[in-house]
Amino acid sequence: MKKLIAEFIGTLWLVLGGCGSAVLAAGYPELGIGFAGVALAFGLTVLTMAYAIGHISGCHLNPAVSVGLWVGGRFDGKDLIPYILAQVLGGIAGAGILYLIVTGKDGASIGSFAANGYGAHSPDGYNMTAALITEIVMTFMFLIIILGATHKNASSGFAGVAIGLGLTLIHLISIPVTNTSVNPARSTSQALFVGDWAMGQLWLFWVAPIIGAAIAGVVYKFIAPNND
């Protein structure tokens, strides 16, 4: 239960910190943080939680990460569904807090609410194929970073830094394509509040990250077994 609470809190922070920076601060006139700031914010959420809850739950914060670690032989399958449920619920809670903040002024609108999308709902108009490739490849690389940084032969104590900076780089690459998901819980939390088109496109932001993560789990298990 403690692990699930930690995953709930961590995913709440990821959504509130990452999506919150995109919704509240990215476009602020003249002083906005822009894409680079949003990318850094997502990386910082994972970096801070890695050291806050990593020793409790492993700090997955992401159903795709849990799947990739399971496929890679680093995570017990019996915990997979409970972890995913805790992550999704934590993400929704984070989005709920963000919704209350965003709507806390007269005439406020949540707009796209940092939801992930493709086609007309891609920040720069990228189609479904481009979005699918981006999310698969970016999640694949994210899991390679995670599996490598947390390998028993890796330098201890620095995994959180590598993973946080890895997520920052992923956002720097892919925000213009899909608003960057690589995390089904993050995508679900925002889509539920946007509804309509976001819910209609949500399938891609579950399927693609899980495919990418599963492939990474197989590849890394082959190139660097944990029993080396």
PLY file of the C-alpha trace (Angstrom):
ply
format ascii 1.0
element vertex 228
property float x
property float y
property float z
element edge 227
property int vertex1
property int vertex2
end_header
0.00 0.00 0.00
2.84 2.42 0.81
4.29 1.87 -2.66
0.95 2.68 -4.27
0.53 5.85 -2.21
4.03 6.91 -3.27
3.17 6.30 -6.94
-0.06 8.27 -6.53
1.75 11.25 -5.00
4.59 11.10 -7.50
2.32 11.01 -10.54
0.21 13.81 -9.09
3.38 15.91 -8.86
4.44 15.01 -12.39
1.11 16.18 -13.83
0.81 19.24 -11.62
4.42 20.29 -12.18
4.75 19.42 -15.84
1.29 20.16 -17.22
0.91 23.02 -14.74
3.99 24.72 -16.15
2.60 24.30 -19.67
-0.85 25.63 -18.83
0.05 28.39 -16.38
3.53 29.58 -17.30
4.51 28.63 -20.86
2.55 31.32 -22.65
2.62 34.03 -20.04
3.12 37.32 -21.93
6.79 38.34 -22.22
7.82 36.25 -19.20
6.60 32.81 -20.25
8.89 29.81 -19.90
8.19 28.42 -23.39
8.86 24.88 -24.61
12.27 24.73 -22.95
10.81 25.65 -19.59
8.05 23.06 -19.88
10.58 20.40 -20.86
12.69 21.25 -17.83
9.65 21.24 -15.57
8.74 17.67 -16.57
12.32 16.59 -16.03
12.42 18.23 -12.62
9.26 16.47 -11.47
10.87 13.10 -12.13
14.24 14.17 -10.75
12.75 15.40 -7.47
10.47 12.40 -7.04
13.27 9.96 -7.85
14.98 11.01 -4.63
11.75 11.51 -2.67
10.04 8.19 -3.38
12.49 6.13 -5.41
13.44 4.14 -2.31
9.77 3.44 -1.61
8.20 2.51 -4.94
10.94 2.81 -7.53
9.38 6.07 -8.77
7.76 4.76 -11.97
5.05 7.49 -12.24
4.10 6.06 -15.61
2.28 2.90 -16.77
4.70 2.55 -19.70
7.67 2.60 -17.32
6.07 -0.11 -15.18
5.43 -2.24 -18.28
8.96 -1.72 -19.59
10.51 -2.64 -16.24
8.30 -5.72 -16.04
9.25 -6.87 -19.55
12.89 -6.17 -18.70
12.69 -8.41 -15.65
13.02 -5.60 -13.13
9.46 -5.49 -11.78
7.09 -8.10 -10.37
4.08 -8.68 -12.63
1.71 -9.00 -9.67
2.26 -5.31 -8.92
1.72 -4.10 -12.47
-2.03 -3.40 -12.42
-2.04 -1.82 -8.92
0.83 0.46 -9.95
-0.94 1.52 -13.14
-4.16 2.26 -11.25
-2.30 4.34 -8.66
-0.50 6.26 -11.41
-3.67 7.02 -13.35
-5.53 8.12 -10.22
-2.58 10.27 -9.13
-2.47 11.91 -12.55
-6.19 12.65 -12.44
-5.80 14.16 -8.98
-2.98 16.38 -10.24
-5.07 17.47 -13.21
-7.99 18.16 -10.88
-5.86 20.47 -8.74
-4.61 22.21 -11.89
-8.20 22.60 -13.12
-9.21 24.32 -9.88
-6.27 26.71 -10.19
-6.81 27.49 -13.89
-10.50 28.20 -13.43
-9.86 30.42 -10.43
-10.20 33.70 -12.29
-13.03 35.41 -14.16
-13.54 34.28 -17.74
-10.98 31.51 -17.46
-10.91 28.68 -19.98
-8.82 25.53 -19.73
-8.18 25.55 -23.50
-6.28 22.45 -24.61
-5.12 21.93 -20.99
-1.74 20.56 -22.20
-3.53 17.50 -23.62
-1.70 15.32 -26.10
-2.86 15.19 -29.69
-2.07 14.73 -33.35
-3.33 16.21 -36.61
-5.23 19.40 -35.90
-4.42 18.98 -32.21
-0.67 18.60 -32.61
1.10 21.82 -31.60
2.65 22.00 -35.07
0.15 19.96 -37.09
1.95 16.59 -37.23
-0.18 13.67 -38.43
-1.06 10.44 -36.66
1.83 8.49 -38.17
4.37 11.06 -37.02
2.82 11.08 -33.56
2.85 7.28 -33.35
6.51 7.05 -34.38
7.50 9.85 -32.03
5.79 8.37 -29.00
7.13 4.85 -29.63
10.71 6.00 -30.17
10.76 8.55 -27.35
9.34 6.04 -24.86
11.79 3.41 -26.08
14.69 5.76 -25.40
13.24 6.79 -22.03
13.14 3.16 -20.92
16.64 2.50 -22.21
17.81 5.40 -20.03
15.86 4.14 -17.02
16.97 0.53 -17.40
20.58 1.61 -17.88
20.70 4.17 -15.10
19.15 1.76 -12.60
21.20 -1.30 -13.62
23.13 -2.83 -10.74
26.39 -2.14 -12.58
25.63 1.54 -13.16
27.08 4.31 -10.99
24.95 4.48 -7.86
23.21 7.63 -6.76
22.92 9.32 -10.15
19.97 7.50 -11.71
17.52 10.28 -10.87
19.68 12.87 -12.63
20.03 10.81 -15.81
16.33 9.96 -15.92
15.20 13.52 -15.21
17.51 14.98 -17.85
16.46 12.23 -20.26
12.82 13.21 -19.88
13.75 16.86 -20.38
15.51 16.03 -23.66
12.56 13.94 -24.81
10.26 16.92 -24.27
12.62 19.28 -26.08
12.40 16.99 -29.11
8.74 16.09 -29.15
6.59 18.85 -27.63
5.94 20.31 -31.12
4.74 16.91 -32.37
2.35 15.65 -29.69
2.82 17.90 -26.66
4.88 14.89 -25.46
3.23 12.05 -23.66
5.49 8.99 -23.23
3.17 8.48 -20.25
-0.41 7.15 -20.52
-1.31 8.39 -17.03
-0.28 11.96 -17.91
-2.28 11.78 -21.15
-5.38 10.33 -19.50
-5.46 12.92 -16.75
-5.57 15.85 -19.17
-7.87 14.19 -21.71
-10.55 13.57 -19.08
-10.86 17.31 -18.45
-10.73 18.30 -22.13
-13.08 15.54 -23.31
-14.16 15.47 -26.97
-11.12 15.27 -29.28
-8.63 14.49 -26.49
-10.53 11.38 -25.41
-10.89 10.34 -29.05
-7.12 10.47 -29.57
-6.15 9.06 -26.18
-5.75 5.52 -27.54
-2.50 6.48 -29.30
-0.99 7.77 -26.06
-1.59 4.42 -24.41
-0.65 2.14 -27.29
2.52 3.88 -28.51
4.26 4.38 -25.13
3.53 0.80 -24.06
4.87 -0.58 -27.36
8.02 1.53 -27.06
8.54 0.55 -23.43
8.01 -3.16 -24.08
10.52 -3.16 -26.95
13.05 -1.39 -24.74
12.52 -3.97 -22.01
13.32 -6.79 -24.42
16.32 -5.01 -25.96
17.93 -3.97 -22.69
17.38 -7.37 -21.12
19.33 -8.81 -24.06
22.22 -6.32 -24.14
22.66 -5.99 -20.37
21.05 -8.77 -18.31
20.67 -7.76 -14.69
22.60 -10.85 -13.63
25.82 -9.68 -15.34
0 1
1 2
2 3
3 4
4 5
5 6
6 7
7 8
8 9
9 10
10 11
11 12
12 13
13 14
14 15
15 16
16 17
17 18
18 19
19 20
20 21
21 22
22 23
23 24
24 25
25 26
26 27
27 28
28 29
29 30
30 31
31 32
32 33
33 34
34 35
35 36
36 37
37 38
38 39
39 40
40 41
41 42
42 43
43 44
44 45
45 46
46 47
47 48
48 49
49 50
50 51
51 52
52 53
53 54
54 55
55 56
56 57
57 58
58 59
59 60
60 61
61 62
62 63
63 64
64 65
65 66
66 67
67 68
68 69
69 70
70 71
71 72
72 73
73 74
74 75
75 76
76 77
77 78
78 79
79 80
80 81
81 82
82 83
83 84
84 85
85 86
86 87
87 88
88 89
89 90
90 91
91 92
92 93
93 94
94 95
95 96
96 97
97 98
98 99
99 100
100 101
101 102
102 103
103 104
104 105
105 106
106 107
107 108
108 109
109 110
110 111
111 112
112 113
113 114
114 115
115 116
116 117
117 118
118 119
119 120
120 121
121 122
122 123
123 124
124 125
125 126
126 127
127 128
128 129
129 130
130 131
131 132
132 133
133 134
134 135
135 136
136 137
137 138
138 139
139 140
140 141
141 142
142 143
143 144
144 145
145 146
146 147
147 148
148 149
149 150
150 151
151 152
152 153
153 154
154 155
155 156
156 157
157 158
158 159
159 160
160 161
161 162
162 163
163 164
164 165
165 166
166 167
167 168
168 169
169 170
170 171
171 172
172 173
173 174
174 175
175 176
176 177
177 178
178 179
179 180
180 181
181 182
182 183
183 184
184 185
185 186
186 187
187 188
188 189
189 190
190 191
191 192
192 193
193 194
194 195
195 196
196 197
197 198
198 199
199 200
200 201
201 202
202 203
203 204
204 205
205 206
206 207
207 208
208 209
209 210
210 211
211 212
212 213
213 214
214 215
215 216
216 217
217 218
218 219
219 220
220 221
221 222
222 223
223 224
224 225
225 226
226 227
